[in-house]
Amino acid sequence: MSDFGPAAQRQKTLKTRINCSGVGLHSGRRVTMTIGPAAVDSGIRFQRTDPAGQDAVIPARWDHVVDTRLCTVIGNGDGINVGTVEHLMAAFAGLGVDNATVEIGGPEVPIMDGSADAFVFLIECAGVVEQSAPAKRIRILKTVTVGDGKGAMVTLTPAAYSGLDFALDFANPAVGRQEKSIHIAADSFKRELARARTFGFAEEVEMLRKAGLARGGSMDNAIVIGADRVLNREGLRFGDEFVRHKMLDALGDIYLAGAMIEGRFSGTRSGHALNNQLLRALFADSEAWTIVEVPTIVADWHDAEIQQATA
């Protein structure tokens, strides 16, 4: 029995399997992917289905992260990896999917339109169903902070809900300084974060491609920023789309904790590397966290806490 009493929310998985295909942002390779149901307490797991992947199964967890250059890459420890998992992981987190299988025919999750919107659509088309076991959360018990010594910092602090704060600051006037806060629920995730696209600077494209990155990038799947303006013909989806996308990335990265975090994530000019370092610091301190079941009344007390915090 949980500390909230016997009535707990149930774990969720997908009702059926659903397929998609697309291009990897960094590899430039076209890949097919199938997401589908998984057993209770199995979490999110990726399985490479192409010959080079040797049917390797990779748990989507912080301790399987092997690279954080411009995206988050997980691996099985034997050189079989899956990259750019953060947008799909954010969709699972935002829609409350605890357990799922992701069969993927290549080394990178397709970038789709550069946001999580297509993955939200796929998950909702497949349907989400409750399972027989209580849902669990990782409750933050004390503040954990990691920084790079150059102004970038990430923090987890205790809170009675799952929330994100983020601030970024770029010299480029098309981006500038942006700040945003949100508490995570399916409706707020879909409305505020899911459609926010990845972004990059035109001046860096050639450098990235020489490094073997961004080979599949285009204005169809990323916001491209010039010297002083956004180069995409259709412009931005949100006036502050840049900070929203950083929050989307952060949500996907911290869902690699293995469950939703009950606490507040705050990021300043941070990225995938610090997000992963934060989880490593959290789990290195057994007094900083505990696992709890989620009560069925979670929405009510989340709303109360949010109103109190923002009053």
Buried (B, 14 or more C-beta within 10 A) or exposed (E): EBEBEEEBBBBBBBBEEBEBEBBBBBBBBEBBBBBBBBBEEBBBBBBBBBEEBEEBEBBBBBEBBBBBBBBBBBBBEEEBBBBBBBBBBBBBBBBBBBBBBBBBBBBBBBBBBBBBBBBBBBBBEBEBEEBEBBBBBBBBBEEBEBBBEEEBBBBBBBBBBBBBBBBBEBEBEBBEEBEBBBBBBBEBBBEBBBBBBBBBBEEBBEEBBEEEBBBBBEEEBBBBBEEEEBBBEEEBBBEBBBBBBBBBBBBBBBBBBBBBBBBBBBBBBBBBBBBBBBBEBBBEEEEBBEEBBBBBEBEEEBEEBBEEBEE
